[in-house]
Amino acid sequence: MITPIPPPTFPRWRKWLHHLHRDLGYLFFGVTIVYALSGLFLNHRNEWNLTYDTVSRQILMVPAPGREKAFTVQDATNLLAQAGVNGNYLSHDASAGGVVKIVFQGGSAELDRDSGRVVVKTLRHRPLPFILTYIELHFNPGSWWTWFSDTYCVALMLMAVSGLFLLRGRHGLVGRGGLLVLIGIAVPMILALLHL
């Protein structure tokens, strides 16, 4: 008669670590996605314009104004009129030296003062307001978010530590898992040292 092999037993503390890791993962799934998305958008904020979408782009040439004289509001409004822009002038920035950036209602224009090249862009708001909310949360909009994000940070540490002890044997901390932990610690440390 074949004696059935009993299922493996786990220490009580390991069982509680399983429960803790599982429940914290479920509880903080949403905020993890929020932080991940906002971090991704912030990393690529120079390549991706999350607020506006370019509807049209027009390039034209005007007499080069040069850099000698100050670029005034009147100069900006005259330039917009030359470009056939209907939107109202809002502001301009000539601090970049050879480039003047003009913002008007519904778009923007960029003038190269040396060549007279003007690039006019008509913009519209992207219909993705939740992305902007995610980014605002990343920058901590208030004390209530400080408490919540602090709780989330503690939960992340608990999930990280509890995850170390979920498996035993060659797939656990003393085997393959331990090697992956060392790699995960070493890579960011090396990258940080390279950029010091």
Beta strands, then each sheet from edge to edge (+ up, - down):
strand 1: 52-61
strand 2: 89-93
strand 3: 99-104
strand 4: 107-112
strand 5: 117-125
sheet 1: 1+ 5- 4+ 3- 2+
end
